[in-house]
Amino acid sequence: MEDEMLRYLRQQGYQTGFRRVIIIQELCRLDRIESAEDFWLLLRQQHGISWATVYTNLRLLLNMGLIEKEAGLKKSCAYRLVRSDYASIPGYVRT
């Protein structure tokens, strides 16, 4: 799944640098994150990735329809991968 996400981002003109790849790999591994802050703490501890990098990438993936926000009762919201075989991605061809 991460390969398809990275390919789609490149097709849309986005760079897929080291930090973005790590963020996408971790999202795919976890499938769902309870909050952006919890996700950032994990990434900061394991990879030294900043809050701004995590937040910017979550916002990009959300705007591109690759992840969804789950409204919750907590102050923060959870995020999860969109698993619809990328049918909603314009121009995506499943290989």
C-alpha positions in Angstrom: 0.0 0.0 0.0 2.8 2.4 0.8 4.3 2.0 -2.7 1.0 3.0 -4.2 0.7 6.1 -2.0 4.3 7.1 -2.7 3.8 6.6 -6.5 0.6 8.7 -6.4 2.3 11.5 -4.5 5.2 11.5 -7.1 2.6 11.6 -9.9 1.1 14.6 -8.4 4.5 16.4 -8.3 5.3 15.9 -4.6 8.7 14.8 -3.5 9.0 11.6 -1.5 12.0 12.3 0.7 13.2 10.2 3.6 10.9 11.7 6.3 7.8 11.5 4.1 8.6 7.8 3.3 9.0 7.0 7.0 5.7 8.7 7.9 3.9 6.8 5.2 5.5 3.5 6.2 4.5 4.0 9.8 0.9 5.0 8.8 0.7 1.8 6.8 2.2 -0.3 9.5 -0.2 1.1 12.1 -3.3 1.5 9.8 -4.8 4.0 12.3 -3.3 6.5 14.7 -5.1 7.8 17.8 -3.8 11.4 17.5 -1.3 13.4 15.5 0.5 14.1 18.8 0.9 10.4 19.7 2.1 9.7 16.2 4.6 12.5 16.3 5.9 11.3 19.7 6.5 7.9 18.2 8.2 9.3 15.1 10.3 11.8 17.1 11.6 9.0 19.4 12.4 6.6 16.6 13.4 8.9 13.8 13.8 12.4 15.1 11.0 13.8 12.9 9.6 17.2 13.9 6.0 18.1 14.8 5.8 20.4 11.8 6.9 17.6 9.4 4.3 15.2 10.8 1.5 17.7 10.8 2.3 18.9 7.3 2.4 15.4 5.9 -0.8 14.3 7.7 -2.6 17.4 6.3 -1.3 16.6 2.8 -2.4 13.0 2.9 -5.8 14.1 4.3 -6.3 16.6 1.5 -5.3 14.0 -1.1 -7.8 11.5 0.3 -5.3 9.0 1.3 -6.2 9.2 5.0 -9.4 10.1 6.8 -10.0 12.0 10.0 -12.2 10.3 12.6 -14.1 12.7 14.8 -14.0 11.7 18.4 -14.9 12.8 21.9 -11.3 13.7 22.7 -9.7 17.0 22.0 -7.6 15.5 19.2 -8.9 13.2 16.4 -7.7 9.9 15.1 -6.6 9.3 11.5 -6.9 6.1 9.5 -5.8 5.0 6.0 -8.4 5.0 3.3 -8.6 1.4 2.1 -10.8 1.5 -1.0 -8.3 0.2 -3.5 -7.6 3.9 -4.3 -10.8 4.1 -6.3 -11.2 7.7 -5.2 -7.8 8.7 -6.6 -8.2 10.4 -9.9 -6.2 8.7 -12.6 -5.1 5.8 -10.3 -4.7 2.5 -12.1 -4.5 -0.6 -10.0 -1.5 -2.8 -10.9 
